[in-house]
Amino acid sequence: MEKKLRDSDAFLQKVKIDNRSLLESATRLSSSERENLMSFVQGLDDKMYECTTADTQLMDRLRRLVQCFENDYQGMNLKKDDELVVKENMMMHSSTGLKKSETFSELRSPFKLLNV
C-alpha cells in the first residue's frame, strides 16, 4: 500500500511539472488559445483533486478496516484444537454430528415422510 502511495505521489509530481511547462507555453499563446489551455489545465486540476480526495477516503476506510481487524483479533478465542476461532463463529458451530448435507436434506424435504 505504501508503494502505491509513493507511486501516486511520484505521478502527482510529474503532473505538476507537466502543468508548469504547459503554463509556461501558455504565456506564449494567443488569448483564445490561452483560455482554452487554461480551462483544460483547470479541468485536469479538478480531476486530480477528485482523485486525491477519493484516494484519501479510501486510505481512511482501509485504515479503519485494518483497525477493526486488529480489534477483532484481540477478541478471538484461542482454545479450540489449536486453531484461531472467532467467538461469533463458535455460536454457529453445530453440536450435532450430522453433516450439513444430512441436515439440509431433512430440512428441505417436506415430502420425505410421504416417501417412506
Biopython code that builds the backbone (N, CA, C, O; Angstrom):
import numpy as np
from Bio.PDB.StructureBuilder import StructureBuilder

atoms = [
    (1, "MET", "N", (0.830, -1.172, 0.000)),
    (1, "MET", "CA", (0.000, 0.000, 0.000)),
    (1, "MET", "C", (0.886, 1.251, 0.000)),
    (1, "MET", "O", (0.575, 2.244, -0.658)),
    (2, "GLU", "N", (2.000, 1.186, 0.754)),
    (2, "GLU", "CA", (2.906, 2.325, 0.775)),
    (2, "GLU", "C", (3.524, 2.539, -0.602)),
    (2, "GLU", "O", (3.774, 3.676, -1.003)),
    (3, "LYS", "N", (3.770, 1.453, -1.324)),
    (3, "LYS", "CA", (4.324, 1.561, -2.678)),
    (3, "LYS", "C", (3.349, 2.307, -3.581)),
    (3, "LYS", "O", (3.753, 3.161, -4.370)),
    (4, "LYS", "N", (2.057, 1.979, -3.461)),
    (4, "LYS", "CA", (1.051, 2.665, -4.269)),
    (4, "LYS", "C", (0.998, 4.148, -3.919)),
    (4, "LYS", "O", (0.838, 5.001, -4.792)),
    (5, "LEU", "N", (1.135, 4.438, -2.631)),
    (5, "LEU", "CA", (1.114, 5.828, -2.193)),
    (5, "LEU", "C", (2.317, 6.574, -2.759)),
    (5, "LEU", "O", (2.186, 7.709, -3.217)),
    (6, "ARG", "N", (3.506, 5.932, -2.728)),
    (6, "ARG", "CA", (4.696, 6.557, -3.300)),
    (6, "ARG", "C", (4.536, 6.749, -4.806)),
    (6, "ARG", "O", (4.917, 7.782, -5.356)),
    (7, "ASP", "N", (3.967, 5.736, -5.464)),
    (7, "ASP", "CA", (3.748, 5.844, -6.908)),
    (7, "ASP", "C", (2.786, 6.981, -7.237)),
    (7, "ASP", "O", (2.993, 7.723, -8.197)),
    (8, "SER", "N", (1.732, 7.111, -6.429)),
    (8, "SER", "CA", (0.777, 8.194, -6.692)),
    (8, "SER", "C", (1.413, 9.554, -6.421)),
    (8, "SER", "O", (1.118, 10.525, -7.118)),
    (9, "ASP", "N", (2.294, 9.634, -5.404)),
    (9, "ASP", "CA", (2.999, 10.891, -5.152)),
    (9, "ASP", "C", (3.931, 11.235, -6.313)),
    (9, "ASP", "O", (4.019, 12.392, -6.724)),
    (10, "ALA", "N", (4.625, 10.226, -6.839)),
    (10, "ALA", "CA", (5.512, 10.458, -7.982)),
    (10, "ALA", "C", (4.707, 10.902, -9.197)),
    (10, "ALA", "O", (5.120, 11.800, -9.931)),
    (11, "PHE", "N", (3.557, 10.269, -9.404)),
    (11, "PHE", "CA", (2.687, 10.651, -10.520)),
    (11, "PHE", "C", (2.199, 12.086, -10.349)),
    (11, "PHE", "O", (2.155, 12.854, -11.310)),
    (12, "LEU", "N", (1.836, 12.439, -9.123)),
    (12, "LEU", "CA", (1.368, 13.792, -8.843)),
    (12, "LEU", "C", (2.463, 14.812, -9.127)),
    (12, "LEU", "O", (2.188, 15.868, -9.696)),
    (13, "GLN", "N", (3.697, 14.513, -8.740)),
    (13, "GLN", "CA", (4.811, 15.421, -9.016)),
    (13, "GLN", "C", (5.029, 15.578, -10.519)),
    (13, "GLN", "O", (5.289, 16.679, -11.003)),
    (14, "LYS", "N", (4.920, 14.471, -11.251)),
    (14, "LYS", "CA", (5.091, 14.521, -12.708)),
    (14, "LYS", "C", (4.017, 15.400, -13.339)),
    (14, "LYS", "O", (4.303, 16.200, -14.231)),
    (15, "VAL", "N", (2.787, 15.249, -12.875)),
    (15, "VAL", "CA", (1.690, 16.059, -13.418)),
    (15, "VAL", "C", (1.904, 17.531, -13.095)),
    (15, "VAL", "O", (1.627, 18.397, -13.924)),
    (16, "LYS", "N", (2.396, 17.816, -11.893)),
    (16, "LYS", "CA", (2.663, 19.211, -11.535)),
    (16, "LYS", "C", (3.740, 19.812, -12.436)),
    (16, "LYS", "O", (3.626, 20.959, -12.869)),
    (17, "ILE", "N", (4.780, 19.037, -12.714)),
    (17, "ILE", "CA", (5.838, 19.517, -13.608)),
    (17, "ILE", "C", (5.281, 19.756, -15.003)),
    (17, "ILE", "O", (5.585, 20.764, -15.641)),
    (18, "ASP", "N", (4.460, 18.817, -15.469)),
    (18, "ASP", "CA", (3.831, 18.985, -16.784)),
    (18, "ASP", "C", (2.945, 20.229, -16.818)),
    (18, "ASP", "O", (2.925, 20.961, -17.808)),
    (19, "ASN", "N", (2.219, 20.458, -15.734)),
    (19, "ASN", "CA", (1.357, 21.647, -15.668)),
    (19, "ASN", "C", (2.186, 22.929, -15.736)),
    (19, "ASN", "O", (1.799, 23.888, -16.404)),
    (20, "ARG", "N", (3.333, 22.943, -15.040)),
    (20, "ARG", "CA", (4.195, 24.125, -15.082)),
    (20, "ARG", "C", (4.685, 24.397, -16.502)),
    (20, "ARG", "O", (4.688, 25.536, -16.968)),
    (21, "SER", "N", (5.098, 23.328, -17.177)),
    (21, "SER", "CA", (5.586, 23.530, -18.548)),
    (21, "SER", "C", (4.453, 23.987, -19.466)),
    (21, "SER", "O", (4.672, 24.792, -20.372)),
    (22, "LEU", "N", (3.250, 23.478, -19.235)),
    (22, "LEU", "CA", (2.108, 23.937, -20.028)),
    (22, "LEU", "C", (1.800, 25.406, -19.756)),
    (22, "LEU", "O", (1.482, 26.165, -20.672)),
    (23, "LEU", "N", (1.899, 25.795, -18.493)),
    (23, "LEU", "CA", (1.646, 27.200, -18.159)),
    (23, "LEU", "C", (2.685, 28.114, -18.804)),
    (23, "LEU", "O", (2.356, 29.206, -19.266)),
    (24, "GLU", "N", (3.936, 27.664, -18.834)),
    (24, "GLU", "CA", (4.973, 28.462, -19.495)),
    (24, "GLU", "C", (4.687, 28.582, -20.991)),
    (24, "GLU", "O", (4.864, 29.646, -21.584)),
    (25, "SER", "N", (4.249, 27.490, -21.585)),
    (25, "SER", "CA", (3.908, 27.524, -23.012)),
    (25, "SER", "C", (2.687, 28.399, -23.256)),
    (25, "SER", "O", (2.571, 29.038, -24.302)),
    (26, "ALA", "N", (1.780, 28.425, -22.288)),
    (26, "ALA", "CA", (0.549, 29.198, -22.444)),
    (26, "ALA", "C", (0.827, 30.689, -22.498)),
    (26, "ALA", "O", (0.076, 31.433, -23.128)),
    (27, "THR", "N", (1.883, 31.134, -21.856)),
    (27, "THR", "CA", (2.192, 32.570, -21.883)),
    (27, "THR", "C", (2.592, 33.022, -23.278)),
    (27, "THR", "O", (2.507, 34.205, -23.606)),
    (28, "ARG", "N", (3.028, 32.073, -24.096)),
    (28, "ARG", "CA", (3.430, 32.406, -25.461)),
    (28, "ARG", "C", (2.284, 32.275, -26.464)),
    (28, "ARG", "O", (2.477, 32.563, -27.645)),
    (29, "LEU", "N", (1.123, 31.858, -26.035)),
    (29, "LEU", "CA", (-0.006, 31.619, -26.936)),
    (29, "LEU", "C", (-0.907, 32.846, -27.036)),
    (29, "LEU", "O", (-0.784, 33.794, -26.260)),
    (30, "SER", "N", (-1.804, 32.805, -28.000)),
    (30, "SER", "CA", (-2.797, 33.875, -28.129)),
    (30, "SER", "C", (-3.796, 33.771, -26.979)),
    (30, "SER", "O", (-3.841, 32.765, -26.271)),
    (31, "SER", "N", (-4.588, 34.814, -26.804)),
    (31, "SER", "CA", (-5.512, 34.839, -25.663)),
    (31, "SER", "C", (-6.565, 33.735, -25.745)),
    (31, "SER", "O", (-6.884, 33.126, -24.724)),
    (32, "SER", "N", (-7.112, 33.461, -26.930)),
    (32, "SER", "CA", (-8.128, 32.401, -27.034)),
    (32, "SER", "C", (-7.505, 31.023, -26.811)),
    (32, "SER", "O", (-8.097, 30.163, -26.159)),
    (33, "GLU", "N", (-6.307, 30.823, -27.358)),
    (33, "GLU", "CA", (-5.621, 29.553, -27.111)),
    (33, "GLU", "C", (-5.280, 29.411, -25.633)),
    (33, "GLU", "O", (-5.378, 28.329, -25.053)),
    (34, "ARG", "N", (-4.876, 30.536, -25.039)),
    (34, "ARG", "CA", (-4.522, 30.538, -23.620)),
    (34, "ARG", "C", (-5.739, 30.178, -22.764)),
    (34, "ARG", "O", (-5.632, 29.393, -21.822)),
    (35, "GLU", "N", (-6.881, 30.750, -23.094)),
    (35, "GLU", "CA", (-8.100, 30.444, -22.337)),
    (35, "GLU", "C", (-8.476, 28.970, -22.464)),
    (35, "GLU", "O", (-8.834, 28.326, -21.478)),
    (36, "ASN", "N", (-8.391, 28.443, -23.683)),
    (36, "ASN", "CA", (-8.699, 27.024, -23.881)),
    (36, "ASN", "C", (-7.749, 26.130, -23.087)),
    (36, "ASN", "O", (-8.166, 25.165, -22.447)),
    (37, "LEU", "N", (-6.474, 26.471, -23.142)),
    (37, "LEU", "CA", (-5.490, 25.671, -22.425)),
    (37, "LEU", "C", (-5.679, 25.786, -20.912)),
    (37, "LEU", "O", (-5.562, 24.795, -20.191)),
    (38, "MET", "N", (-5.970, 26.988, -20.440)),
    (38, "MET", "CA", (-6.188, 27.177, -19.002)),
    (38, "MET", "C", (-7.412, 26.405, -18.522)),
    (38, "MET", "O", (-7.389, 25.823, -17.437)),
    (39, "SER", "N", (-8.467, 26.393, -19.308)),
    (39, "SER", "CA", (-9.651, 25.627, -18.900)),
    (39, "SER", "C", (-9.330, 24.131, -18.885)),
    (39, "SER", "O", (-9.816, 23.395, -18.026)),
    (40, "PHE", "N", (-8.508, 23.688, -19.839)),
    (40, "PHE", "CA", (-8.100, 22.283, -19.854)),
    (40, "PHE", "C", (-7.271, 21.946, -18.615)),
    (40, "PHE", "O", (-7.492, 20.922, -17.969)),
    (41, "VAL", "N", (-6.317, 22.818, -18.294)),
    (41, "VAL", "CA", (-5.463, 22.591, -17.125)),
    (41, "VAL", "C", (-6.301, 22.634, -15.849)),
    (41, "VAL", "O", (-6.085, 21.831, -14.941)),
    (42, "GLN", "N", (-7.236, 23.547, -15.773)),
    (42, "GLN", "CA", (-8.102, 23.606, -14.597)),
    (42, "GLN", "C", (-8.954, 22.346, -14.484)),
    (42, "GLN", "O", (-9.203, 21.855, -13.383)),
    (43, "GLY", "N", (-9.399, 21.826, -15.630)),
    (43, "GLY", "CA", (-10.134, 20.561, -15.613)),
    (43, "GLY", "C", (-9.269, 19.424, -15.103)),
    (43, "GLY", "O", (-9.725, 18.582, -14.330)),
    (44, "LEU", "N", (-8.000, 19.404, -15.545)),
    (44, "LEU", "CA", (-7.065, 18.394, -15.038)),
    (44, "LEU", "C", (-6.862, 18.548, -13.533)),
    (44, "LEU", "O", (-6.824, 17.565, -12.793)),
    (45, "ASP", "N", (-6.732, 19.792, -13.100)),
    (45, "ASP", "CA", (-6.554, 20.054, -11.674)),
    (45, "ASP", "C", (-7.760, 19.571, -10.879)),
    (45, "ASP", "O", (-7.607, 18.978, -9.811)),
    (46, "ASP", "N", (-8.946, 19.821, -11.394)),
    (46, "ASP", "CA", (-10.163, 19.353, -10.726)),
    (46, "ASP", "C", (-10.191, 17.831, -10.634)),
    (46, "ASP", "O", (-10.547, 17.269, -9.598)),
    (47, "LYS", "N", (-9.812, 17.170, -11.726)),
    (47, "LYS", "CA", (-9.787, 15.700, -11.727)),
    (47, "LYS", "C", (-8.745, 15.176, -10.746)),
    (47, "LYS", "O", (-8.984, 14.195, -10.043)),
    (48, "MET", "N", (-7.576, 15.841, -10.701)),
    (48, "MET", "CA", (-6.549, 15.430, -9.739)),
    (48, "MET", "C", (-7.057, 15.587, -8.312)),
    (48, "MET", "O", (-6.819, 14.731, -7.460)),
    (49, "TYR", "N", (-7.752, 16.676, -8.063)),
    (49, "TYR", "CA", (-8.304, 16.903, -6.730)),
    (49, "TYR", "C", (-9.307, 15.805, -6.375)),
    (49, "TYR", "O", (-9.295, 15.286, -5.259)),
    (50, "GLU", "N", (-10.176, 15.453, -7.330)),
    (50, "GLU", "CA", (-11.150, 14.383, -7.089)),
    (50, "GLU", "C", (-10.444, 13.064, -6.796)),
    (50, "GLU", "O", (-10.826, 12.338, -5.878)),
    (51, "CYS", "N", (-9.410, 12.757, -7.584)),
    (51, "CYS", "CA", (-8.667, 11.506, -7.370)),
    (51, "CYS", "C", (-7.964, 11.515, -6.021)),
    (51, "CYS", "O", (-7.959, 10.509, -5.311)),
    (52, "THR", "N", (-7.371, 12.647, -5.670)),
    (52, "THR", "CA", (-6.680, 12.749, -4.387)),
    (52, "THR", "C", (-7.668, 12.608, -3.238)),
    (52, "THR", "O", (-7.381, 11.932, -2.250)),
    (53, "THR", "N", (-8.815, 13.235, -3.359)),
    (53, "THR", "CA", (-9.841, 13.124, -2.323)),
    (53, "THR", "C", (-10.333, 11.688, -2.203)),
    (53, "THR", "O", (-10.485, 11.169, -1.097)),
    (54, "ALA", "N", (-10.583, 11.050, -3.338)),
    (54, "ALA", "CA", (-11.030, 9.655, -3.320)),
    (54, "ALA", "C", (-9.952, 8.763, -2.727)),
    (54, "ALA", "O", (-10.258, 7.845, -1.965)),
    (55, "ASP", "N", (-8.690, 9.022, -3.069)),
    (55, "ASP", "CA", (-7.583, 8.239, -2.530)),
    (55, "ASP", "C", (-7.495, 8.402, -1.019)),
    (55, "ASP", "O", (-7.277, 7.430, -0.296)),
    (56, "THR", "N", (-7.662, 9.620, -0.548)),
    (56, "THR", "CA", (-7.629, 9.875, 0.892)),
    (56, "THR", "C", (-8.776, 9.153, 1.594)),
    (56, "THR", "O", (-8.582, 8.572, 2.661)),
    (57, "GLN", "N", (-9.960, 9.187, 1.004)),
    (57, "GLN", "CA", (-11.102, 8.488, 1.591)),
    (57, "GLN", "C", (-10.864, 6.984, 1.628)),
    (57, "GLN", "O", (-11.180, 6.327, 2.620)),
    (58, "LEU", "N", (-10.309, 6.439, 0.552)),
    (58, "LEU", "CA", (-10.009, 5.006, 0.526)),
    (58, "LEU", "C", (-8.969, 4.638, 1.576)),
    (58, "LEU", "O", (-9.089, 3.608, 2.240)),
    (59, "MET", "N", (-7.958, 5.472, 1.725)),
    (59, "MET", "CA", (-6.931, 5.212, 2.737)),
    (59, "MET", "C", (-7.540, 5.251, 4.139)),
    (59, "MET", "O", (-7.198, 4.425, 4.986)),
    (60, "ASP", "N", (-8.430, 6.194, 4.385)),
    (60, "ASP", "CA", (-9.093, 6.262, 5.688)),
    (60, "ASP", "C", (-9.945, 5.024, 5.935)),
    (60, "ASP", "O", (-9.937, 4.473, 7.036)),
    (61, "ARG", "N", (-10.681, 4.585, 4.917)),
    (61, "ARG", "CA", (-11.501, 3.378, 5.060)),
    (61, "ARG", "C", (-10.631, 2.157, 5.307)),
    (61, "ARG", "O", (-10.952, 1.316, 6.147)),
    (62, "LEU", "N", (-9.528, 2.062, 4.571)),
    (62, "LEU", "CA", (-8.619, 0.934, 4.756)),
    (62, "LEU", "C", (-8.020, 0.957, 6.154)),
    (62, "LEU", "O", (-7.888, -0.089, 6.790)),
    (63, "ARG", "N", (-7.660, 2.127, 6.631)),
    (63, "ARG", "CA", (-7.105, 2.258, 7.978)),
    (63, "ARG", "C", (-8.131, 1.796, 9.021)),
    (63, "ARG", "O", (-7.786, 1.083, 9.964)),
    (64, "ARG", "N", (-9.398, 2.207, 8.845)),
    (64, "ARG", "CA", (-10.443, 1.780, 9.787)),
    (64, "ARG", "C", (-10.685, 0.282, 9.694)),
    (64, "ARG", "O", (-10.912, -0.376, 10.709)),
    (65, "LEU", "N", (-10.639, -0.263, 8.478)),
    (65, "LEU", "CA", (-10.836, -1.692, 8.284)),
    (65, "LEU", "C", (-9.736, -2.489, 8.970)),
    (65, "LEU", "O", (-10.010, -3.480, 9.646)),
    (66, "VAL", "N", (-8.489, -2.053, 8.795)),
    (66, "VAL", "CA", (-7.367, -2.729, 9.447)),
    (66, "VAL", "C", (-7.514, -2.630, 10.955)),
    (66, "VAL", "O", (-7.253, -3.597, 11.672)),
    (67, "GLN", "N", (-7.925, -1.484, 11.434)),
    (67, "GLN", "CA", (-8.108, -1.304, 12.871)),
    (67, "GLN", "C", (-9.199, -2.233, 13.397)),
    (67, "GLN", "O", (-9.058, -2.801, 14.480)),
    (68, "CYS", "N", (-10.287, -2.393, 12.641)),
    (68, "CYS", "CA", (-11.354, -3.310, 13.049)),
    (68, "CYS", "C", (-10.840, -4.741, 13.120)),
    (68, "CYS", "O", (-11.150, -5.471, 14.061)),
    (69, "PHE", "N", (-10.047, -5.144, 12.114)),
    (69, "PHE", "CA", (-9.492, -6.492, 12.135)),
    (69, "PHE", "C", (-8.547, -6.674, 13.314)),
    (69, "PHE", "O", (-8.539, -7.729, 13.948)),
    (70, "GLU", "N", (-7.751, -5.650, 13.611)),
    (70, "GLU", "CA", (-6.851, -5.745, 14.754)),
    (70, "GLU", "C", (-7.645, -5.851, 16.050)),
    (70, "GLU", "O", (-7.279, -6.618, 16.940)),
    (71, "ASN", "N", (-8.726, -5.089, 16.163)),
    (71, "ASN", "CA", (-9.560, -5.158, 17.361)),
    (71, "ASN", "C", (-10.250, -6.510, 17.469)),
    (71, "ASN", "O", (-10.359, -7.060, 18.565)),
    (72, "ASP", "N", (-10.723, -7.059, 16.338)),
    (72, "ASP", "CA", (-11.360, -8.372, 16.351)),
    (72, "ASP", "C", (-10.367, -9.461, 16.701)),
    (72, "ASP", "O", (-10.733, -10.440, 17.352)),
    (73, "TYR", "N", (-9.123, -9.313, 16.286)),
    (73, "TYR", "CA", (-8.101, -10.311, 16.580)),
    (73, "TYR", "C", (-7.913, -10.438, 18.082)),
    (73, "TYR", "O", (-7.659, -11.531, 18.587)),
    (74, "GLN", "N", (-8.037, -9.320, 18.806)),
    (74, "GLN", "CA", (-7.889, -9.350, 20.254)),
    (74, "GLN", "C", (-9.054, -10.084, 20.908)),
    (74, "GLN", "O", (-8.904, -10.595, 22.018)),
    (75, "GLY", "N", (-10.214, -10.150, 20.251)),
    (75, "GLY", "CA", (-11.383, -10.814, 20.812)),
    (75, "GLY", "C", (-11.501, -12.265, 20.408)),
    (75, "GLY", "O", (-12.572, -12.855, 20.550)),
    (76, "MET", "N", (-10.433, -12.855, 19.911)),
    (76, "MET", "CA", (-10.503, -14.240, 19.449)),
    (76, "MET", "C", (-10.266, -15.208, 20.602)),
    (76, "MET", "O", (-9.522, -14.920, 21.539)),
    (77, "ASN", "N", (-10.916, -16.358, 20.506)),
    (77, "ASN", "CA", (-10.742, -17.427, 21.478)),
    (77, "ASN", "C", (-9.724, -18.399, 20.898)),
    (77, "ASN", "O", (-9.919, -18.896, 19.789)),
    (78, "LEU", "N", (-8.636, -18.684, 21.625)),
    (78, "LEU", "CA", (-7.550, -19.500, 21.093)),
    (78, "LEU", "C", (-7.544, -20.907, 21.674)),
    (78, "LEU", "O", (-6.472, -21.509, 21.744)),
    (79, "LYS", "N", (-8.674, -21.468, 22.093)),
    (79, "LYS", "CA", (-8.665, -22.720, 22.831)),
    (79, "LYS", "C", (-9.205, -23.916, 22.079)),
    (79, "LYS", "O", (-9.239, -24.997, 22.668)),
    (80, "LYS", "N", (-9.624, -23.820, 20.844)),
    (80, "LYS", "CA", (-10.254, -24.944, 20.166)),
    (80, "LYS", "C", (-9.312, -25.578, 19.161)),
    (80, "LYS", "O", (-9.043, -24.982, 18.118)),
    (81, "ASP", "N", (-8.814, -26.744, 19.439)),
    (81, "ASP", "CA", (-7.981, -27.535, 18.532)),
    (81, "ASP", "C", (-6.807, -26.735, 17.975)),
    (81, "ASP", "O", (-6.459, -26.877, 16.803)),
    (82, "ASP", "N", (-6.205, -25.906, 18.797)),
    (82, "ASP", "CA", (-5.056, -25.091, 18.398)),
    (82, "ASP", "C", (-5.328, -24.253, 17.154)),
    (82, "ASP", "O", (-4.392, -23.900, 16.437)),
    (83, "GLU", "N", (-6.576, -23.933, 16.888)),
    (83, "GLU", "CA", (-6.942, -23.078, 15.767)),
    (83, "GLU", "C", (-7.472, -21.765, 16.315)),
    (83, "GLU", "O", (-7.984, -21.703, 17.433)),
    (84, "LEU", "N", (-7.344, -20.733, 15.525)),
    (84, "LEU", "CA", (-7.930, -19.459, 15.908)),
    (84, "LEU", "C", (-9.404, -19.488, 15.547)),
    (84, "LEU", "O", (-9.761, -19.663, 14.382)),
    (85, "VAL", "N", (-10.247, -19.320, 16.534)),
    (85, "VAL", "CA", (-11.685, -19.383, 16.298)),
    (85, "VAL", "C", (-12.308, -18.101, 16.831)),
    (85, "VAL", "O", (-12.125, -17.758, 17.999)),
    (86, "VAL", "N", (-13.026, -17.409, 15.999)),
    (86, "VAL", "CA", (-13.700, -16.185, 16.405)),
    (86, "VAL", "C", (-14.941, -16.560, 17.199)),
    (86, "VAL", "O", (-15.626, -17.528, 16.869)),
    (87, "LYS", "N", (-15.233, -15.797, 18.244)),
    (87, "LYS", "CA", (-16.372, -16.108, 19.110)),
    (87, "LYS", "C", (-17.677, -16.192, 18.337)),
    (87, "LYS", "O", (-18.503, -17.059, 18.620)),
    (88, "GLU", "N", (-17.879, -15.307, 17.365)),
    (88, "GLU", "CA", (-19.119, -15.320, 16.599)),
    (88, "GLU", "C", (-19.274, -16.626, 15.832)),
    (88, "GLU", "O", (-20.388, -17.133, 15.695)),
    (89, "ASN", "N", (-18.169, -17.178, 15.331)),
    (89, "ASN", "CA", (-18.235, -18.431, 14.597)),
    (89, "ASN", "C", (-18.533, -19.602, 15.522)),
    (89, "ASN", "O", (-19.109, -20.600, 15.089)),
    (90, "MET", "N", (-18.154, -19.495, 16.771)),
    (90, "MET", "CA", (-18.432, -20.565, 17.729)),
    (90, "MET", "C", (-19.935, -20.704, 17.945)),
    (90, "MET", "O", (-20.420, -21.811, 18.176)),
    (91, "MET", "N", (-20.676, -19.611, 17.876)),
    (91, "MET", "CA", (-22.118, -19.671, 18.072)),
    (91, "MET", "C", (-22.793, -20.422, 16.937)),
    (91, "MET", "O", (-23.851, -21.020, 17.133)),
    (92, "MET", "N", (-22.196, -20.400, 15.752)),
    (92, "MET", "CA", (-22.798, -21.051, 14.603)),
    (92, "MET", "C", (-22.394, -22.523, 14.512)),
    (92, "MET", "O", (-22.919, -23.258, 13.676)),
    (93, "HIS", "N", (-21.468, -22.957, 15.362)),
    (93, "HIS", "CA", (-20.992, -24.331, 15.322)),
    (93, "HIS", "C", (-22.116, -25.276, 15.737)),
    (93, "HIS", "O", (-22.764, -25.066, 16.763)),
    (94, "SER", "N", (-22.339, -26.292, 14.956)),
    (94, "SER", "CA", (-23.397, -27.250, 15.247)),
    (94, "SER", "C", (-22.878, -28.281, 16.238)),
    (94, "SER", "O", (-21.796, -28.835, 16.040)),
    (95, "SER", "N", (-23.626, -28.546, 17.293)),
    (95, "SER", "CA", (-23.187, -29.516, 18.288)),
    (95, "SER", "C", (-23.529, -30.941, 17.871)),
    (95, "SER", "O", (-23.026, -31.888, 18.476)),
    (96, "THR", "N", (-24.358, -31.118, 16.868)),
    (96, "THR", "CA", (-24.710, -32.460, 16.421)),
    (96, "THR", "C", (-23.640, -32.998, 15.503)),
    (96, "THR", "O", (-22.837, -32.241, 14.957)),
    (97, "GLY", "N", (-23.630, -34.315, 15.332)),
    (97, "GLY", "CA", (-22.646, -34.951, 14.479)),
    (97, "GLY", "C", (-23.104, -35.076, 13.045)),
    (97, "GLY", "O", (-22.434, -35.734, 12.250)),
    (98, "LEU", "N", (-24.216, -34.471, 12.686)),
    (98, "LEU", "CA", (-24.735, -34.577, 11.327)),
    (98, "LEU", "C", (-23.935, -33.711, 10.372)),
    (98, "LEU", "O", (-23.464, -32.631, 10.728)),
    (99, "LYS", "N", (-23.794, -34.196, 9.177)),
    (99, "LYS", "CA", (-23.164, -33.389, 8.140)),
    (99, "LYS", "C", (-24.165, -32.347, 7.657)),
    (99, "LYS", "O", (-25.371, -32.478, 7.865)),
    (100, "LYS", "N", (-23.648, -31.320, 7.016)),
    (100, "LYS", "CA", (-24.534, -30.267, 6.514)),
    (100, "LYS", "C", (-25.540, -30.821, 5.517)),
    (100, "LYS", "O", (-26.715, -30.455, 5.542)),
    (101, "SER", "N", (-25.080, -31.697, 4.647)),
    (101, "SER", "CA", (-25.989, -32.217, 3.623)),
    (101, "SER", "C", (-27.125, -33.014, 4.256)),
    (101, "SER", "O", (-28.264, -32.956, 3.793)),
    (102, "GLU", "N", (-26.808, -33.767, 5.326)),
    (102, "GLU", "CA", (-27.870, -34.516, 6.002)),
    (102, "GLU", "C", (-28.858, -33.564, 6.663)),
    (102, "GLU", "O", (-30.071, -33.761, 6.585)),
    (103, "THR", "N", (-28.337, -32.541, 7.308)),
    (103, "THR", "CA", (-29.194, -31.578, 7.986)),
    (103, "THR", "C", (-30.079, -30.856, 6.979)),
    (103, "THR", "O", (-31.285, -30.728, 7.191)),
    (104, "PHE", "N", (-29.489, -30.384, 5.885)),
    (104, "PHE", "CA", (-30.257, -29.658, 4.892)),
    (104, "PHE", "C", (-31.244, -30.562, 4.169)),
    (104, "PHE", "O", (-32.337, -30.122, 3.813)),
    (105, "SER", "N", (-30.875, -31.824, 3.948)),
    (105, "SER", "CA", (-31.804, -32.702, 3.241)),
    (105, "SER", "C", (-33.040, -32.960, 4.094)),
    (105, "SER", "O", (-34.146, -33.090, 3.569)),
    (106, "GLU", "N", (-32.850, -33.034, 5.411)),
    (106, "GLU", "CA", (-34.012, -33.213, 6.279)),
    (106, "GLU", "C", (-34.872, -31.953, 6.301)),
    (106, "GLU", "O", (-36.101, -32.034, 6.313)),
    (107, "LEU", "N", (-34.233, -30.807, 6.305)),
    (107, "LEU", "CA", (-34.983, -29.558, 6.368)),
    (107, "LEU", "C", (-35.657, -29.225, 5.041)),
    (107, "LEU", "O", (-36.717, -28.599, 5.033)),
    (108, "ARG", "N", (-35.074, -29.624, 3.940)),
    (108, "ARG", "CA", (-35.575, -29.216, 2.633)),
    (108, "ARG", "C", (-36.476, -30.255, 1.986)),
    (108, "ARG", "O", (-36.956, -30.039, 0.873)),
    (109, "SER", "N", (-36.710, -31.337, 2.630)),
    (109, "SER", "CA", (-37.514, -32.379, 2.010)),
    (109, "SER", "C", (-38.842, -32.532, 2.749)),
    (109, "SER", "O", (-38.956, -33.380, 3.635)),
    (110, "PRO", "N", (-39.845, -31.728, 2.401)),
    (110, "PRO", "CA", (-41.131, -31.810, 3.102)),
    (110, "PRO", "C", (-41.888, -33.102, 2.791)),
    (110, "PRO", "O", (-42.782, -33.485, 3.546)),
    (111, "PHE", "N", (-41.548, -33.774, 1.698)),
    (111, "PHE", "CA", (-42.254, -34.998, 1.326)),
    (111, "PHE", "C", (-41.507, -36.249, 1.763)),
    (111, "PHE", "O", (-41.861, -37.354, 1.352)),
    (112, "LYS", "N", (-40.483, -36.093, 2.586)),
    (112, "LYS", "CA", (-39.690, -37.247, 2.994)),
    (112, "LYS", "C", (-40.557, -38.255, 3.748)),
    (112, "LYS", "O", (-40.421, -39.461, 3.547)),
    (113, "LEU", "N", (-41.432, -37.775, 4.597)),
    (113, "LEU", "CA", (-42.305, -38.677, 5.351)),
    (113, "LEU", "C", (-43.280, -39.404, 4.431)),
    (113, "LEU", "O", (-43.654, -40.544, 4.704)),
    (114, "LEU", "N", (-43.687, -38.765, 3.358)),
    (114, "LEU", "CA", (-44.622, -39.398, 2.430)),
    (114, "LEU", "C", (-43.957, -40.487, 1.603)),
    (114, "LEU", "O", (-44.622, -41.436, 1.188)),
    (115, "ASN", "N", (-42.659, -40.369, 1.356)),
    (115, "ASN", "CA", (-41.939, -41.322, 0.523)),
    (115, "ASN", "C", (-41.398, -42.510, 1.306)),
    (115, "ASN", "O", (-40.772, -43.380, 0.700)),
    (116, "VAL", "N", (-41.600, -42.595, 2.591)),
    (116, "VAL", "CA", (-41.052, -43.694, 3.407)),
    (116, "VAL", "C", (-41.770, -44.975, 3.181)),
    (116, "VAL", "O", (-41.431, -45.989, 3.791)),
]
sb = StructureBuilder()
sb.init_structure("model")
sb.init_model(0)
sb.init_chain("A")
sb.init_seg("    ")
for serial, (resi, resn, name, xyz) in enumerate(atoms, 1):
    if name == "N":
        sb.init_residue(resn, " ", resi, " ")
    sb.init_atom(name, np.array(xyz, "f"), 0.0, 1.0, " ", f" {name:<3s}", serial, name[0])
structure = sb.get_structure()
